[in-house]
Amino acid sequence: MQKITATRTQWHHIIITICIGISTAFYIGKVPPALPFIRSELEMDLVTAGWVVSIFNALGTIIGIAVGLLADRIGPGRVITVSLIILPLASVIGYFSGSVEILLCSRVLEGIGYASIFVAGPALIALMVSEKDRAAAPQAAEALKITARDLLELELVDEVVPEPFGGAHNDVEAMADTLREVLTTNLEALQKIDPETRLKQRYAKYRRFGKFIEG
């Protein structure tokens, strides 16, 4: 797809795209509070309940690269438009689901829509930013502390997964192999920790978020 850069930054469209991203983020945390009621209604065991919660985030990781390739071909705007149809449709299916299988399918659809928006959104914003404003992106990223290095230093992420030379989109197979190795290593390490200790570590981790140093 030929990329066309805006001659003038389209701030109103950028704000709309950001609002779409924010509203989509609510799909991440909507299930855990309702999980006890869902388990009771559908007679769901703990393993299946874990899948209902985690499959959403897992799909975001797995299909993110594929969505990026699709956005390059048909355009990020079209990807976001389709995703905005998928998300509410999946929510309606999940709401009226009478079985675990249908509920899982609805979460799969939600995961696809969520990942599509969060991959295609930044690409769409980049197309709507002029060259003049785009030149200030490195300084803005440095000030906001949103680079991978910053997030690691701030302990907001546990690890930064390296990309192949030229970016993940240029070597999908190598990126998939790297993700498989990293995920396998981390899952094996987590399985060696008992659930109670794991919960305490997770609680401590999130409690550290938001710390600041007075100057």
Backbone as a ProteinNet text record, in pm:
[ID]
protein_1_A
[PRIMARY]
MQKITATRTQWHHIIITICIGISTAFYIGKVPPALPFIRSELEMDLVTAGWVVSIFNALGTIIGIAVGLLADRIGPGRVITVSLIILPLASVIGYFSGSVEILLCSRVLEGIGYASIFVAGPALIALMVSEKDRAAAPQAAEALKITARDLLELELVDEVVPEPFGGAHNDVEAMADTLREVLTTNLEALQKIDPETRLKQRYAKYRRFGKFIEG
[TERTIARY]
83.6	0	86.7	54.5	130.8	91.5	190.3	164.5	165.3	62.5	51.3	57.3	151.3	167.4	86.4	16.5	-65.1	23	-24.1	49.6	21.4	-88	-125.1	-181.1	-137.6	-180.3	-330.8	-399.5	-545.3	-577.4	-568.1	-578.5	-714.4	-822	-954.9	-971.9	-915.1	-920.7	-831.5	-718.9	-627.3	-693.3	-763.7	-832.5	-939.4	-1013	-1115	-1051.3	-938	-867.7	-819.8	-767.7	-722.9	-840.8	-954.6	-1074.4	-1122.1	-1109.6	-1145	-1054.8	-924.6	-829.5	-860.5	-895.5	-927.5	-1052.6	-1156.2	-1279.6	-1257.2	-1169.8	-1139.4	-1067	-986.4	-909.8	-1000	-1123.8	-1215.5	-1252.6	-1232.4	-1263.4	-1168.6	-1050.7	-952.2	-1003.8	-1058.9	-1093.1	-1238.8	-1318.2	-1462	-1500.5	-1420.1	-1457.1	-1422.6	-1300.3	-1264.8	-1366.8	-1423.7	-1521.3	-1646.6	-1681.3	-1803.8	-1778.8	-1652.3	-1617.6	-1689.6	-1702.9	-1776.2	-1919.2	-1986.6	-2124.1	-2127.3	-2027.1	-2019.7	-1995.4	-1904.8	-1874.5	-1998	-2071.6	-2191.3	-2299.3	-2317.7	-2423	-2394.9	-2268.1	-2232.8	-2166.7	-2159	-2095.9	-1954.4	-1876.1	-1743.6	-1637	-1540.3	-1430.7	-1324	-1227.2	-1126.1	-1036.5	-1006.8	-920.5	-987.5	-1113.4	-1187.1	-1201.6	-1226.1	-1236.4	-1106.1	-994.1	-864.3	-849.8	-899.6	-895	-982.1	-1099.5	-1189.9	-1121.2	-1043.1	-973.7	-849.5	-769.4	-636.9	-636.8	-735.5	-734.4	-740.7	-803	-814	-675.6	-593	-458.2	-365.9	-382.3	-297.1	-317.5	-441.5	-468.8	-405.2	-404.6	-341.3	-194.9	-127.6	13.4	31.6	-53.5	-36.2	-68.5	-179.8	-222.7	-177.6	-105.8	-63.9	16.9	111.4	194.5	110.2	17.7	-68.1	-154.5	-204.7	-286.6	-202.7	-76.9	11.8	32	50.2	66.7	-61.1	-176.6	-304.7	-326	-289.3	-303.9	-216.1	-98.1	-10.5	-73.5	-150.6	-209	-337	-428.8	-559.6	-576.6	-483.2	-490.8	-541.3	-479.5	-521.2	-662.2	-708.9	-844.3	-948.8	-930	-1024.6	-1019.2	-898.7	-884.7	-960.2	-946.5	-1015.5	-1166.7	-1213	-1356.5	-1415.6	-1347.7	-1394.7	-1392	-1287.8	-1274.4	-1387.2	-1429.9	-1538.6	-1672.2	-1679.8	-1798.8	-1787	-1666.2	-1643.7	-1664	-1610.4	-1613.7	-1755	-1844.1	-1979.6	-2055.4	-2029.9	-2095.2	-2053.1	-1923	-1872.3	-1929.3	-1945.4	-2002.3	-2146.3	-2221.8	-2361.9	-2367.7	-2279.3	-2274.5	-2240.2	-2139.6	-2100.5	-2210.3	-2285.4	-2393.1	-2503.5	-2535.2	-2644.8	-2596.8	-2466.6	-2414	-2472	-2508.7	-2563.9	-2471.4	-2351.2	-2256	-2114.9	-2024.1	-1884.3	-1822.1	-1858.5	-1799.4	-1831.2	-1955.8	-1995.2	-1927.3	-1916.7	-1850.1	-1703.2	-1636	-1496	-1483.3	-1576.8	-1574.8	-1591.7	-1679	-1699.8	-1574.1	-1501.8	-1377.3	-1268.5	-1270	-1175.5	-1200.6	-1327.2	-1362	-1323.1	-1348.5	-1309.9	-1159.2	-1085.4	-939.3	-889.4	-952.5	-914.1	-942.3	-1061.4	-1095.8	-1006.4	-978	-890.9	-750.5	-691.9	-556.5	-550.6	-654.3	-656	-653	-731	-735.1	-603.7	-545.1	-422.9	-300.1	-309.4	-200.2	-220.2	-343.5	-370.8	-384.6	-423.4	-442.3	-319.9	-203.9	-83.3	-44.1	-67.1	-35.1	-124	-251.2	-343.4	-306.5	-270.7	-229.1	-105.4	-11	111.6	80.4	-22.1	-59.6	-124	-179.7	-251	-164	-36.6	55.7	147.3	165.3	251.1	398.1	481.7	625.5	685.5	637.1	689.7	663.9	539.9	506.7	568.4	582.7	640.2	785.9	854.4	995.2	1013.7	906.6	915	883.5	853.8	814.7	921.5	1050.8	1152.1	1157.8	1147.9	1150.7	1025.7	910.9	786.9	793.1	843.7	856	951.2	1059.4	1156	1094.6	1015.8	952.8	844.7	771.3	662	709.1	835.9	892.8	812.4	786.2	705.3	785	915.7	995.8	1013	1050	1068.3	1173.1	1280.7	1387.4	1335.7	1256.7	1201.9	1107.4	1020.3	924	994.8	1105.5	1181.8	1248.7	1305.6	1371.7	1272.3	1149.4	1045.4	975.8	1017.3	963	814.5	771	633.9	620.5	732.6	735.6	846.6	833.9	932.6	1049.1	1023.1	1125.7	1091.3	1192.5	1173.5	1216.5	1123.3	1152.6	1217.1	1337.8	1406.4	1340.6	1339.1	1285.3	1397.4	1362.9	1463.2	1510.7	1621.3	1675.1	1573.2	1543.7	1447.2	1304.3	1280.7	1146.8	1075.3	979.5	906.7	830	778.7	698.7	780.8	913.7	999.8	1044.2	1027.4	1064	970.3	848.7	744	782.8	844.3	880.5	982.6	1085.2	1186.8	1125.2	1033.1	968.1	882.1	812.5	729.3	815.6	931.8	1022.9	1073	1104.8	1151.7	1042.9	919.5	807.6	780.8	788.8	767.3	870.2	995.2	1101.8	1084.8	1052.9	1036.3	916.2	802.6	682.2	702	766.6	791.2	879.5	985.7	1078.2	1007.7	928.6	860.3	749.8	677.1	570.6	628.1	739.9	804.4	850.4	901.4	944.7	826.2	714	595.1	534.6	540.2	482.4	555.5	678.8	756.5	723.2	646.7	608.8	467.4	446.6	313.1	216.8	86.6	-12.3	-15.3	-3.4	-10.3	106.3	226.6	344.1	330.5	274.9	256.7	161.9	55.3	-40.3	23.5	103.8	171.5	269.7	341.4	436.5	364.5	249.5	172.7	119.3	70.2	18.5	129.5	246.8	360	402.8	396.8	436.6	345.6	213.8	120.8	120.8	156.1	167.2	284.1	384.9	500.2	470.8	365.6	333.3	295.6	340.1	302.8	395.2	503.3	596.7	666.5	708.4	776.5	889.6	980.9	1095.4	1087.5	1088.1	1081	1216.7	1211.3	1335.5	1379.9
-120.1	0	124.5	219.3	343	433	478.5	561.3	708.5	780.3	922.8	998.2	1089.1	1166.3	1294.7	1328.6	1449.7	1573.8	1673.2	1800	1884.7	1854.3	1925.8	1824.5	1833.1	1736.6	1746.9	1632.3	1627	1593.4	1695.6	1673.2	1618.7	1663	1616.1	1466.6	1420	1276.8	1197.5	1256.6	1190	1173.5	1276.6	1269.3	1160.9	1150.4	1046	907.5	890.9	762.3	726.8	826.4	802.4	763.2	829.3	795.9	653.5	612.4	474.9	376.6	408.6	323.4	315.4	428.7	431	347.5	364.5	288.3	138.6	105	-36.5	-99.2	-18.7	-70.9	-124	-75.7	-123.6	-270.8	-321.6	-462.7	-555.4	-502.3	-585.5	-628.3	-533.5	-560.8	-585.3	-608.3	-622	-760.2	-862.7	-999.1	-1033.6	-1002.1	-1045.7	-1012.4	-889.4	-862.4	-948.6	-987.2	-1065.4	-1215.4	-1256.3	-1397.8	-1488.8	-1449.5	-1538	-1566.3	-1464.5	-1482.5	-1568.7	-1548.5	-1627.9	-1774.4	-1799.9	-1938	-2005.8	-1932.1	-1988.4	-2016.3	-1922.6	-1935.2	-2048.7	-2062	-2160.9	-2285.1	-2293	-2406.7	-2430.8	-2328.4	-2327.2	-2359.3	-2446.7	-2475.6	-2365.8	-2371	-2266.3	-2260.7	-2376.1	-2379.7	-2307.1	-2337.4	-2271.7	-2122.5	-2087.8	-1945.9	-1873.3	-1940.6	-1881.4	-1855.9	-1948.5	-1928.8	-1811.8	-1796.8	-1687.3	-1552.8	-1543.9	-1419	-1400.2	-1506.2	-1491	-1498.2	-1561.6	-1578	-1443.5	-1346.5	-1211.9	-1150.8	-1152.7	-1095.2	-1179.9	-1312.3	-1400	-1375.2	-1354.3	-1327.4	-1198.3	-1097.6	-971.6	-989	-1078	-1104.9	-1185.3	-1285.6	-1378.8	-1315.4	-1241	-1192	-1049.4	-988.4	-850.3	-830.4	-921.8	-910.4	-925.9	-1024.1	-1046.7	-925	-860.9	-740.3	-627.8	-617.3	-515.6	-534.9	-658.9	-688.6	-656.3	-688.3	-659	-508.8	-434.4	-288.5	-227.6	-284.7	-236.8	-259.1	-365.8	-400	-321.5	-316.5	-255.4	-118.5	-81.2	49.2	37.3	109.6	100.3	149.6	242.7	294.1	186.5	104.8	-4.3	-110.1	-137.5	-236.2	-190.3	-63.3	-10.3	-11.9	21.4	20	-119	-220.7	-358.7	-398.3	-356.2	-389.8	-328.3	-207.7	-141.8	-211.5	-292	-374.2	-504.6	-562.1	-690.3	-679.5	-572.2	-561.4	-560.3	-470.6	-473.7	-601.3	-655.4	-780.5	-893.1	-899.4	-1002.1	-984.7	-859.6	-834.1	-882.9	-859.8	-905.3	-1057.5	-1122.7	-1269.6	-1322.2	-1257.6	-1299.2	-1280.4	-1170.2	-1140.7	-1246	-1290.8	-1385.9	-1531.3	-1552	-1687.6	-1775.2	-1895.3	-1988.4	-2104.6	-2097.8	-2206.5	-2150.4	-2228.5	-2187.3	-2171.1	-2260.2	-2256.7	-2125.6	-2081.9	-1957	-1838.1	-1843.3	-1735.7	-1723.7	-1837.5	-1836.6	-1781.2	-1818.4	-1766.1	-1614.5	-1564.3	-1419.4	-1349	-1411.7	-1352.4	-1355.9	-1460.3	-1466.4	-1351.2	-1328.8	-1218.1	-1083.9	-1067.9	-944.1	-924.3	-1033.9	-1025.2	-981.7	-1033	-994.1	-845.8	-801.1	-659.7	-568	-608.7	-529.6	-516.6	-629.2	-628	-545.9	-556	-483.2	-332.7	-286.5	-142.1	-93.1	-170.6	-124.3	-136.8	-215.7	-221.3	-117	-108.9	-18	127.1	150	287.3	375.1	334	416	438.1	335.5	350.2	455.4	455.7	554.6	695.5	707.8	838.4	888.6	798	837.1	894.9	839.8	890.2	1028.7	1062.1	1189.1	1300.9	1270	1367.8	1420.9	1552	1612.9	1583.2	1599.2	1574.4	1666.3	1786.8	1882.8	1836.2	1794.7	1748	1611.5	1528.2	1395.4	1403.6	1508.9	1525	1541.6	1583.5	1603.4	1476	1365	1240.2	1187.1	1183.3	1131.7	1210.3	1343.7	1426.6	1403	1384.6	1359.6	1224.7	1122.1	989.7	991.7	1068.3	1078.6	1149.2	1253.8	1327.7	1244.8	1164.1	1084.8	953.1	918.5	793.9	671.5	662	550.9	457.3	477.1	384.4	252.7	147.9	17.1	25	98.4	112.3	181.3	287.3	360.2	272.6	200.7	115.2	6.5	-43.9	-145.6	-85.6	34.1	101.3	137.9	172.3	208.6	85.6	-33.8	-160.9	-177.2	-115.9	-133.3	-257.5	-302.8	-428	-515.3	-644.3	-737.6	-762.1	-750.2	-783.9	-719.1	-682.3	-629.9	-737.4	-779.2	-884.9	-821.6	-863	-802.1	-840.3	-746.4	-771	-812.4	-883.3	-913.7	-786	-792.5	-675.8	-624.8	-495.6	-437.1	-434.3	-494.1	-492	-625.7	-649.9	-777.4	-802.4	-694.7	-711.5	-759.7	-743.1	-786.6	-932.6	-990.3	-1131	-1190.7	-1220.8	-1269.1	-1402.5	-1490.1	-1622.8	-1613.2	-1527.3	-1510.1	-1449	-1352.7	-1290.7	-1392.5	-1477.8	-1581	-1678.7	-1715.4	-1805.2	-1741.5	-1611.9	-1540.8	-1534.8	-1502.4	-1496.2	-1632.6	-1738.3	-1872.7	-1906.4	-1871.9	-1901.6	-1822.9	-1693.6	-1608.4	-1652.9	-1679	-1720.3	-1855.4	-1948.6	-2080.5	-2070.5	-1991.7	-1975	-1914.7	-1810.4	-1743.1	-1828.2	-1901.3	-1987.9	-2101.7	-2157.1	-2263.5	-2212.3	-2089	-2029.9	-2004.7	-1957.8	-1931	-2058	-2165.8	-2291.6	-2349.5	-2306.6	-2354.9	-2279.8	-2170.7	-2089.5	-2127.8	-2148.7	-2186.2	-2069	-2096.2	-1990.2	-1877.5	-1908.8	-1804.8	-1706.7	-1760.3	-1674.2	-1590	-1652	-1581.6	-1463.2	-1484	-1375.6	-1262.4	-1298.2	-1196.8	-1116	-1184	-1114.4	-1020.1	-1066.6	-982.3	-859.4	-880.4	-768.1	-666.1	-715.6	-626.6	-550.7	-617.6	-553.6	-435.1	-456.8	-349.2	-238.3	-271.8	-169.2	-75.3	-123.9	-40	59	36.3	127.8	264.9	368.4	503.4	566.6	500.4	560.7	679.6	774	892.4	932.6	1008.5	1056.8	1208.4	1261.3	1404.4	1468.4	1577	1643.6	1747.3
0	0	0	-86.9	-91.1	25.3	98.7	216.7	177.3	218.2	188.5	320.2	331.5	453.9	445.6	552	554	547.6	471.7	465	587.5	654.4	776.8	875.8	999	1099.9	1125	1114.7	1131.9	1278	1362.3	1506.3	1548.4	1483.8	1524.9	1497	1384.1	1354.2	1448.8	1485.5	1579.1	1715.7	1761.3	1890.9	1888.9	1777.3	1764.1	1771.2	1703.1	1702.9	1843.5	1915.6	2053.4	2142.6	2125.4	2204.4	2175.9	2049.4	2013.1	2087.8	2092.5	2164	2311.9	2372	2515	2544.7	2462	2484.6	2463.7	2368.2	2343.2	2461.4	2531.8	2645.9	2756.7	2764.1	2868.2	2848.6	2726.9	2702.2	2778.6	2815.8	2884.8	3022.2	3096.2	3235.9	3263.6	3160.1	3186.7	3239.9	3209.5	3248.5	3393.2	3443.6	3579.4	3687.6	3692.2	3798.8	3788.4	3665.1	3646	3646.4	3660.4	3647.2	3746.6	3875.2	3967.9	3921.6	3867.7	3820.5	3694.7	3605.8	3483.2	3516.2	3612	3650.8	3708.8	3789.5	3852.2	3747.4	3654.6	3554	3456.3	3414.2	3311.6	3370.2	3504.9	3572.3	3517.6	3522.9	3461.5	3565	3529.5	3621	3612.7	3703.6	3712.6	3589.6	3531.9	3412.8	3297	3273.5	3165	3192	3319	3356.1	3325.5	3350.1	3317.4	3170	3087.9	2942.8	2899.9	2959.9	2924.7	2946.9	3055.6	3087.3	3001.2	2988	2925.8	2775.2	2714.3	2569.5	2498.4	2564.5	2508.2	2488.2	2594.5	2585.6	2498.8	2504.8	2424.5	2276	2236.1	2095	2048.9	2138	2103.1	2067.3	2140.1	2113	1985.9	1967.6	1856.6	1721.6	1713.5	1582.5	1553.7	1648.8	1628.5	1500.9	1473.7	1355.1	1229.3	1231	1114.1	1085.3	1191.2	1173.9	1112.5	1157.4	1100.3	951.8	909.2	767	689.8	749.7	685.4	671.8	776.9	772.7	663.7	641.8	534.3	398	385.2	255.5	225.6	322.8	295.4	360.4	447.6	513.7	655.9	750.2	891.4	916.6	836	854.7	833.1	730.1	702.1	812.3	861.7	969.6	1093.5	1129.5	1247.3	1227.1	1107.2	1078.4	1098.7	1045.8	1062.6	1209.7	1281.1	1422.9	1505.6	1468	1540.6	1518.5	1413.5	1391.9	1471.8	1472.7	1540.1	1690.8	1753.2	1899.2	1958.2	1913.5	1971.6	1937.5	1816.4	1778.3	1871.6	1901.9	1992.5	2133.2	2175.8	2308.8	2318.3	2212.4	2210.4	2213.9	2136.1	2135.3	2274.8	2338.4	2472.2	2573.9	2560.9	2655.9	2649	2528.3	2512.1	2505.6	2529.2	2520.4	2630.7	2593.3	2691.7	2719.9	2662.2	2683.5	2689.8	2746.7	2758.1	2620.3	2527.6	2393.5	2322.5	2329.9	2264	2332.2	2465.3	2538.1	2496.7	2484.3	2441.1	2299.2	2212.8	2075.4	2073.9	2160.9	2167.1	2215.3	2310.4	2360	2253.8	2170.4	2059.5	1962.9	1929.9	1839.9	1901.6	2031.6	2099.1	2096.2	2115.9	2110.6	1975.2	1870.2	1733.6	1710.4	1752.5	1735.3	1815.5	1939.4	2027.2	1968.4	1928	1873.3	1745.2	1664	1537.1	1558.6	1654.9	1681.8	1740.2	1830.9	1895.5	1806.7	1700.1	1603.3	1493.7	1442.8	1330.9	1375.1	1502.4	1550.2	1536	1590.2	1574.6	1428.9	1344.7	1202.6	1137.7	1176.8	1121.9	1168.1	1296	1348.1	1275.3	1248.3	1177.5	1039.8	973.3	841.4	848.3	964.8	978.3	1036.6	1062.3	1119.6	1009.4	1005.5	904.5	933.7	831.4	847.8	954.2	961.7	1058.8	1202.5	1229	1364.1	1392.4	1288.2	1306.9	1351.1	1309.5	1346	1496.4	1565.5	1710.8	1788.1	1718.5	1785.6	1881.2	1843.1	1937.4	2067.3	2058.2	2179.2	2264.4	2197.5	2271.6	2343	2273.8	2334.3	2453.9	2441	2550.2	2670.3	2645.1	2754.9	2824.1	2746.3	2801.9	2863.1	2838.9	2892.3	2847.4	2716.3	2665.6	2575.8	2568	2488.6	2565.4	2494.6	2558.9	2669.3	2643.3	2742.9	2869	2851	2965.7	3047.5	2979.1	3049.3	3129.7	3075.8	3147.8	3270.5	3255.2	3367.6	3477.1	3437.4	3533.6	3593.3	3550.1	3598.7	3565.7	3455.5	3409.7	3322.5	3266.6	3191.5	3249.5	3231.1	3286.4	3191.5	3062.1	2963.7	2830.5	2755.7	2620.8	2522.3	2438.1	2340.5	2217.7	2182.4	2067.8	1935.5	1842.9	1709.4	1614.5	1508.3	1405.9	1338.2	1270.2	1200.7	1098.7	1104.8	1012.8	1064.4	1180.6	1238.6	1225.4	1314.3	1317.1	1187.4	1125.7	1004.3	885.4	892.1	781.5	794.6	912.2	932.3	1036.4	992.7	1083.4	1146.1	1068.1	1118.6	1231.9	1212.5	1317.6	1442.6	1425	1539.1	1614.2	1539	1602.5	1681.9	1627.2	1698.7	1827.9	1821	1939.3	2045.8	2003.9	2098.4	2161.5	2080.4	2132.5	2240.6	2213.9	2310.1	2439.1	2424.9	2542.9	2626.1	2559	2630.2	2699.7	2630.1	2688.7	2812.5	2802.1	2914.7	3035.6	3011.5	3121.9	3181.7	3098.5	3150.1	3233.7	3188.8	3265.9	3402.3	3404.1	3531.2	3623.6	3566.7	3647.9	3705.2	3628.8	3674.8	3795.3	3815.9	3929.1	4058.6	4045.3	4161.7	4204.6	4333.1	4379.8	4363.6	4342.6	4313.4	4416.1	4545.1	4648.6	4636.8	4615.4	4597.2	4471.2	4366.4	4239.3	4256.1	4329.9	4354.6	4434.9	4534.6	4615.8	4530.1	4442.2	4354.6	4258.7	4207.7	4115.7	4188.6	4310.1	4388.8	4415.7	4455	4483.6	4359.4	4246.2	4121	4088.6	4096.2	4063.7	4168.2	4290.3	4393.5	4366.2	4293.9	4262.6	4150.8	4073.2	3965.1	4020.7	3954.1	3993.7	4095.7	4131.6	4228.3	4163.6	4243.3	4191.9	4285.5	4230.1	4308.4	4317.7	4438.1	4455.7	4423.9	4347.9	4308.3	4410.6
[MASK]
+++++++++++++++++++++++++++++++++++++++++++++++++++++++++++++++++++++++++++++++++++++++++++++++++++++++++++++++++++++++++++++++++++++++++++++++++++++++++++++++++++++++++++++++++++++++++++++++++++++++++++++++++++++++

